[in-house]
Amino acid sequence: SQPNCGGMSIGWSGSRFSARCITVWGLIYNAYEVRSFHDYPPGLPSWGDSALFDVEAKIGDDSLTAERSLSPGERGQLSKQMLQALLADRFKLRVHYESRIQSIDQLVVAKSGPKLKQWPAGEDPRGISWGGNQIRIQGAGMDKLAFCLSDVLGRTVVDKTGLTGHYDIDLKWTPDDQQQKPDAGPTLFTALEEQLGLKLDAAKGPVDTLVVDYVEKPSEN
């Protein structure tokens, strides 16, 4: 339905899924492997990133029971699959992936060498968070850093560091629109090299791109 919005929210609570004030693109982003929220998929109609909906769904007891025996990673994957099924049912969504040559950034080690703090062996990872002017990674690898950078920059970043460890990363910078302030810190690119000993190189490369084949507005129900 088309709601009067006070802010977007999305999530699961027990057997119930609810999304408030969300676009179809917002749902797709949460349901499929997409590198950046700014990287709209080919085939998505204009209303797919403007029309707002409230969505409610309930999963069956069997699925809920099965979910309890899964690891956090497996539960995340199951949530994506259930959201994909919801999109197919409510919005008649059909998608596919295809490889396209695009401008990308390659995450590489700078000349100064890596400046990375290893995550303690045997300690459980604590996850990742990013947004605004910070990327926090606790117990994950370079592929997760590349993912976060992709979302922050709005373009594909590919890990080419060759580093295979898990790290404790707290990357902070001052956004471009605040660089004029007297107390401005480093830009993202400068912070990446100064704090982590890494840099981004512009390149062209194949990117698995999500393509929307068909989607329609749902009926009111």
N, C-alpha and C positions, 0 to 999 in steps of 0.2 A: 504494500500500500504506500501511498505518497504521504509521508507524515509532516507535521509541523515540528521542525528540528530544533533541539537544544544542544546537539553535539552527538558525534558518532560513537557507537560502542559495538563491540562484537565479542562473542565468547560462548563457552559451554558451561552449563551448571547442571551437574549430574547427567540426566538423560535429555536435557533440554538445550537446544541451541537458540540463541536470539541475537539479532542484529538490529540496531537502531540507526536511522538516518544514514544508511549506507548506499553507495552506488553499486551497480553490477560489477564495475571494475574493482571496487573494494572487495567484493566477495570473491571474484576471480583471483585477485592478488593473494588472498588468504587460502585459496583452494589449490592453486597450482604453483609449480616452481617457476617463479618470475624474479629476475635479478633486481629490478628497480620499480618502485611504484610510479616513477616518472616515465617509464618506458611502455607507453600504451600499446597493446597488441594490435597488429594489423587486423582489419575486419571489425573492430569494435565500433558500433555506431556512436554518434555524438551524444545521444541520450544515456549511453552506457557509463559516461563519466559526469553526468549532470543530474539525471533523475534520481531522487532519493526514495528509499524503501525501508519499511520495517519488515523483518522476516522472522518467523517463529517456526520451529520444527522440534519433533521429539523422536529420539531413536528407540528402537525396540529393546526389550529387556535382555534378549540374547546378545545383542551387540554390546550393551552396557556390561553384562557379565564377562564377556570376552575381553573387553577393554581393561578390566581390573587386573588381568594377568599379564599385561604388556608392560614393556619398559617405557620410560618417558618418550624416547625417540619413536618407538612403535606406536604409542598413543597419538603422537603428533601426526604421524603418517595416516593413521586411521581417521583422525579428525578431518584431514584434507580429503580423503576418499569420500567420507560422508557428506562433506560440503560440495564436492563435485557432483554427487548423486542429487543433492538438493537443487543445484543449479540446472542440471539436466531436466529435472522434474518441473520446477517452478518457472524457469526461464527458457526451457528447451535449448539450453546451451550445447553447442558442438564445437570442439576445438581440436587442433592438432599442432604438433611441433615440426618446424623445419629449420634446417641450417641455413643461415644467411650471413654473408660477409658484411661486417659492420666496423665502424671505428670503435676501438676498445682501448683500455689502458692495461698495461702489463705491470703487475706488482713485482718489483725486482729488488735485490740487495744493492744498496748504495755503495760507492767506492770506500766509504769509511768503515764498511762492514756492519753486520746486524748488531743492534743494541737491545736484545730481547731477554726478558726474565723468564726462565723456565718455570712451568707449573710444577709444584712438588710431586714427585713420583708417589703413587699410591693414594693421593688425595682426590676426592671426587670433583669433577668439573662443576662450576657454578653457573655456567651459561654466558650469554652475551647480551649486551644492550647497546643502543646507539641512538643518536639524534641530537640536533642542536649543534653542540660544539664538542662532543665527546663520544669516543667508542671505548667500551669496557668489555674486555674478553678475559674470562677466568677459566682457564683449562681447555682451550680449543686451539686449533691450528690456523695456518695462514689462509686456508680456504674460507674460514669464517671471517677473517679480516677483510679479504677480498669481497665477500658478500656484503659486509657492512659498508665498505667504501663505495660499492656499486649503488647502494641505496642512497647514500649521502650525496654522491656526485650526479646521480641520475644517468649513468652510463655504465656499460659492462666493464668490470675490473676482473682480470684473470690472474691467478696466482702463478708466477713464474720464478719464485724465490728459490725453489729447491729445498726449502726448509721443511722438515717433517715433524718437528716437535710440537708439544702443546705449551702454550705460553700464558703469562699473566700480563695483560696489556691494558694500560690506561692512557689512551691517546687524547690529548686536549689541544684545541686550537681556537682562534678567533674567526668567526665567519667573515666572508668577504665584505658584506654590507656593514660591518662594524670596524673595519680596518682603519677608518679615519679617526677613531677615538684615540686620545693621548695614551691611554693605558692598554692599547690593543696588543694582544699576544701574536704569535706566529700564525701564518695561514696554514691551512691543512697540509699543503705540500711541503712547507718548511718544517712543520711539526713532525710529519711522517719521517723525514730524514734526520732531524735533530734528536727526536725522542726514541725512534725505533731503528734508525739506520737503514731505512727502506725508501724507495722512490717509485714514481709512476712514469712509465714510458708509453707515449702514444704509439698505437699500432693498428693494423687491420687484421681481422681474424674471423673465423666462423663462430657464430653465436646461435645456440639453440633458441629459436624464437617461437613463442606461443602465438598462434594465429586463430582468430575467431572465425569459424565457418558460418555459424548461425546463432542468433539470440533474439528473443522477443520479450516484450513487456508482459508480465504476468497479468492475469485477470484478478480483480479484487476478490480476495477470500480470506 
